[in-house]
Structures are given as C-alpha cells and as structure tokens.
Amino acid sequence: MPAARHVTIAGAGIGGLTLALCLARAGFTSTVLERSPALEEVGAGIQLSPNASRILIALGLAEALAPAVVAPAGMDVRSASSGALLAAATLGETAAQRWGSPWWVIHRADLLAALAAAAAREPAITIETGSAVATVMAVADGFDLTLEGGERRHIAVLVGADGIRSAVRRGLGDPAAPIFRHRSAFRATLPMAAVPAVLRGDRLGLWLGPDAHLVHYPLRGGSLFNVVAIIGDPAPVAGWRAPGEASVLAQRLSGWDAAPRQLIAAVDEWQRWSLADRPVWFGPGQGAATLIGDAAHAMLPFVAQGGAMAVEDAAVLAACCAAGPHDLAGAFRAYEGARRGRVARIQSLAGRNGAIYHLRGPAAFARDTAIRLLGGRGLLAQQDWIYAHRA
C-alpha cells in the first residue's frame, strides 16, 4: 500500500488502538508506536457512554466486551454530608433505547485488552512496543521522528495519541506543560464482597461534598467495585500510580455520611494522581499530522468523557481519511474542524462541573436544591447532546 495510505500513530492507548482499528476498516494500514514494553492500561474504571459504546459496537467489539462491561441500572446523586438522595436516574435498557446504544462501565485494562486483541487479528495494523517518540520535526515530505534510544524514522503521516504529556504535541509546536487544576484523584478497586452492603449493586453513585466528591460503580460483571474520590489539593504528585495515603482521604471526608466513609475504610490500597488539562490544540494545521484524545484536548473527569472523546476522535478521523484518501492533510483539517467545537464545549463543561461538585455552604445548598428540582431525568436531559451524538 502506498505510504500516503499508511499512518503512524504514537500511543497504543484507547484512542490510538481505536484509531488503528477504524483506519483498518477504512482501508488504511497503520503502525502504532507504544512507549511501554507491553500493552497495559493504568487506572481503574472508565465510563463508556452511548456516544462511545456505539463506535466500539460498530467495530465488532460487543462480543469481546460483553464479559467485562456492566450496564448500570441507574445513577444516584447524594449529599455527602447527610447521605440524602438528591436525584435518581434510570439507565440500563432505558438508556440504550433513549440514546441508541448502551451506557457501559468497564475496567480500563479490560477495554485495552479487547482493543489490543482486535488489533492483533488485523493484518493492516502493526504494534511496536518499547517505541517511544522523543522528538518530531516537520520536513518537506513528511516528518522525521527520533525514538527514545536514538532510532530515527522518516514518515509521511503522523497522529499523536500519546496522552496529556504528548511528545508529538511538543514536536508540532506546543511545548507548554499541562495545567494542574489543584485537585487530586484517589482511585481504587475492591471486591464487591468488601463493599458496605448499602452500596452494593449495579448502580452508579455520585456523592457531592465541600471541596470533594466521590464516584463509584461496579466492574467485571459486578465482581469488582470501582471507587474514585477527588479532593482539592494544593500541590501535584508525580506520575499516574503514586500511592495515595488513606489517612489523608479519611481526614478530608471525616464529615461525610457513614456509608461513603465505610467504603473508603474498606479500601486496602489507593493510587493517586493529579488532575490537569490542556487547551484544545490539534497541531499547526499544516501537513498530514494531527492529535487525538488527551494529546489534543486533555480534560478534567467531571463529565466522564475523556475516554469517550478519544473514541469519537478516532471514528471521525478515520471517516475523514476515508472521504479524502488522496489528500490526508486535507482530511486531517476536516477532522480538526469537525471536532474542535465539540471537545472544547465538553472540556468547558467539565471545568464548570468541577466547580459545582465541590461547592460549600449556601452555594452547595443552592446546588442541591437545583438537582432535586431537576431530578434524574432532567439531569440526563441536560446532556442529551453528548450521549446522542453519532460521531
């Protein structure tokens, strides 16, 4: 296949592998360069709302994902201090009918494994582990890459799917660092049997407290329970797997209702990471190079759309390439134009939600009252534009 129909993708995460599969369906070959010596995903649970699940189903992954996903029956929003139910929304089959595709939650490792297995079966995809892009330089007929370790490559087409600290983004002209948003997330998984009885089940939970909130939901057919607590934090920690001190979290949530405090106490080991984002930027707008996922628009997790946006990016970019296979630079510009407004709107919503979730005092009372008035149906209706979207 001519070089113009071959795409080099930096990063074999959710976005990079989804893109490789979408491109293969569109008649392109790809090489995926992955920094890690083996394909593995950090983190724990991820929400795949209908706008993302429909793409994975269209790629033929429904059967492979079925044993790993959970379709929560509903979502409960509660006051962290009193435990009072502010709103309850129905998901499950109702969500699938409303938005045309299921709302899933899944362990990131399970999703990555399904994507990697599908990519391994696809002859149009080559994955090279232990291959981290260090530098990128645009030249007249493409791009010169230097990998960590010194290997050099000349390529015609480049997509950066290498995360919030993207080397491709830096090489294309944006050396700015991610922006730390003075919050840290503590994440953990534990066996469902270890979860306080009042919280067990197949519902997604959201607890709102002063300068903190908590999200939990089942994983792996209900055998695991995913917990993420986000608190205000003045200083960042390094890496994605820094140990989280249970005593810090327990102290910060000491005024909360008994149920979430019991859940926090049941966790044996926490991982902690600092929350950051970056302005939406796809590159300089020249040549056959662009960015997807966190490399282009890292966002805070307050809409649970970071992974979903990477999946959407992959589908739209591949569709643009299929529509203009003889002008991939033009196809990349079309992709950027199609995505810029949507991801910027969701990134902005994530920032606003982060402020709303962590209100205190009279402002928190006003928030809780507004949620009660909206109810679960109203809360979901506010985000129909996200979930009903067909990339």
Secondary structure, DSSP 4 states (H G I P E B T S, - for coil): --GGGEEEEE--SHHHHHHHHHHHHTT-EEEEE-SSSS----SSEEEE-HHHHHHHHHTT-HHHHTTT-B--SEEEEEETTT--EEEEEE-HHHHHHHHSS--EEEEHHHHHHHHHHHHHT-TTEEEETT--EEEEEEETTEEEEEETTS-EEEES-EEE---TT-HHHHHHT--PPPEEEEEEEEEEEEEGGGS-GGG-SSEEEEEEETTEEEEEEEEGGGTEEEEEEEEE-SS--SSS-EEE-HHHHHHHTTTS-HHHHHHHHH-S-EEEEEEEE------SS-SSEEE-THHHH---STTS-HHHHHHHHHHHHHHHHHH-TT-HHHHHHHHHHHHHHHHHHHHHHHHHHHHHHT--HHHHHHHHHHHHHHHHHHHHHTTHHHHT---
